Amino acid sequence: MTVSKFFIPAVNSLGQGALDVTIDDINNLGFKRALVVTDKPLVELGLVAKLTDKLVANDITAVVFDGTQPNPTTANVAAGLALLQKHRCDFVISFGGGSPHDCAKGIALVATNGGDIRDYEGVDKSTKPQLPLVAINTTAGTASEMTRFCIITDEARHIKMAIVDKNTTPILSVNDPELMLAKPAALTAATGMDALTHAVEALVSTAATPITDACAEKAISLIGKHLRDAVADGTDISAREQMAYAQFLAGMAFNNASLGYVHAMAHQLGGFYDLPHGVCNAVLLPHVQAFNAPLAAEKLKLVAKLLGEEVDALAADDAAEIAIAAIRRLAADVNIPKNLSELDVDAEDIPMLATNALNDACGLTNPRQATHQEICQIFSNAL
């Protein structure tokens, strides 16, 4: 008998005005000294001040760590942890997209478990709950604000470590579309395609369940309907809100069904070349699904239908090809780079990237297991 578990934060606030509700929630929890983990662009935009002003007005001290890099590193985690310990913070707030959320998870996990963040690479390596984490999202893509996934770059090895641990789940996640307005089109596109990748990989995963399928299917449908509008007009609050729901649903799906080779491979590109995670996912997604199609054609036929394609009368294999074409078209419509060559990926690095990808925990639930040569071929196809 197989028993599935479903992980999600205890409380999740979504919709316009969610930030204000969250301040009340924090007050009710009794926390008094926050380490706010964010990045410099959000400080420069004034969004961090919007949060800290609200905290201070409610007698909550806010210590800001804005040293998170786009691909957060072990050094970022160590620096944030030192600041937390210096100011004796009793909880952590992550404020931003996937990078601040992952960095904050690393800080909060080591704060209670000790050691170094490298000690927790893999699945459920910690023994204690992390310091309480409130994750406030400002992009619609990674879903890191509500997952048990934490991705940290190990600079020494030039790889992204996949830390999948129930103890990295935030106690409270927040998705307020007002915080997502006017973000750059390229960021909106990359994070939106990241969300699509989460949903598709969860749908075809060997660990999928009826619950994760329902979440993934709705996410794919919403992304197909609203991502183009969110990219075209950064002030479209309706599109932003629907994308916030979509990425959250995709997070619910992959947080419990896990992912596949798209993420296993994208992590290596991000860790080695310091490339944007969502862009790497978007470029790799059609190539990996073409590899998966012999074993996942029925699921990919459903993807095609959810993206608005007329495939009911088609055989699954033919519909899978249409699904892959629809993914490519959506990526092109939101100006995602066409291939890895545009990202300056070097063919000579592919064997090493493939070796590391096969060691990534995300690949374990890919529907079709690959050899080293096959992973190399997928990378080559994406060049």
Phi, psi and omega in degrees: 000135178256127178252127177260148176243148182238114183256136179194149176303153182296324181228137181223117181256126181227140175118168180300133181089003183296330181297316180296320178298324182295322178301318176298319179298318179296318177302316181294332179282344175085011179286147186231343184221107186258137162267115179266112181263120185209199177225166186296320179303322180288329174294314182295330179284349181086001182288325180294320178298325177300321178287310185295327176299319179293321179295312181298322179296343178250025176060035176246119179289137181238115175256119187263126169249109184250024184269012180291129176272162180305324170245093190301142188248169175299325178294322176300316180299315181297319180293318178294321179296319179299320179293318178301315182291322179299320184261004177052050180291142181259357173199170182238140171243124171263134185225108181149213176261208186298327183294307176299323179297314181294318178299316180296320177299316179299316179298311184294326181290314181289331180302325182256335183262343179078181178077215184234150182301333178298336182294345189249011176298134182113208187247123173048056179270346181276163180243347183233150174300144177291167172302140184309134184235125172254119186252113182253117189269142176236004176225163180247087181191298192287329186064014181297340179294346182228010184252172175260016178264137178222119184246115183234135179277127172269105185298326183295323182261353182057042176227159172267125178274131174266111177253111180246106191211126181302334182282355175266003179290124177300156176277340182210128175246149185225126174232097178251111183299340178295334177280350184259356183293148172063019172289150182303147182301320182296321178292318178299318180295313183296315181290325178294319177289331173298315179298319178298319178298317177305313184293315182293315181295322177294323182294320182269357183299149176288347179259011181295148176230170176304328180290312180292325176300316181299318179294314182296317182297315180295322179298314180299316179299314181295320180295317178300327183274331194237345184296316181302319180293320180295325178287319184292326183221101183294347180262005181285095186294329180292314178296320179299316182294318180293324176291328176296317176295319182298312182293328178292317177298318177298323176296318176302323181291304187283338177297340184240334176261351184067198192233221184195203186290337177302310181290321179302322180279320180297324178302323181289321177296318179293318182291324185274318184254356184059046181266157178296129185299313183297323179294317178299316177301314184297319180291321184280333189308308181294327181290319179291321180290331173296322176293322182283339190309321180302333180250353185229026186298319182295318178294321179290329173300320177295321176302315179302314181297318180294333177272008173094012181272147178271099186231006185304322185274359186265153171295153185302319182298317179292320180294326178298320178296323178292323177300315180295321177295322180294322177296316178299319182294318178297316179299318179295321181296333179255017170065039171284141176307147187286329186205175181288337178298325177294342178261009177064034173283134184263127180302330181294339181273351188300315180302319179293317179298320180294319178302313180292324179298322180290345176266357182279132184299336182295334183284348186296332183255011174297139186293336179234116181283142189243154170274170176301318180297321181290322176295319176302319181293321178296315176302315182296320178298331183274353179292000000 
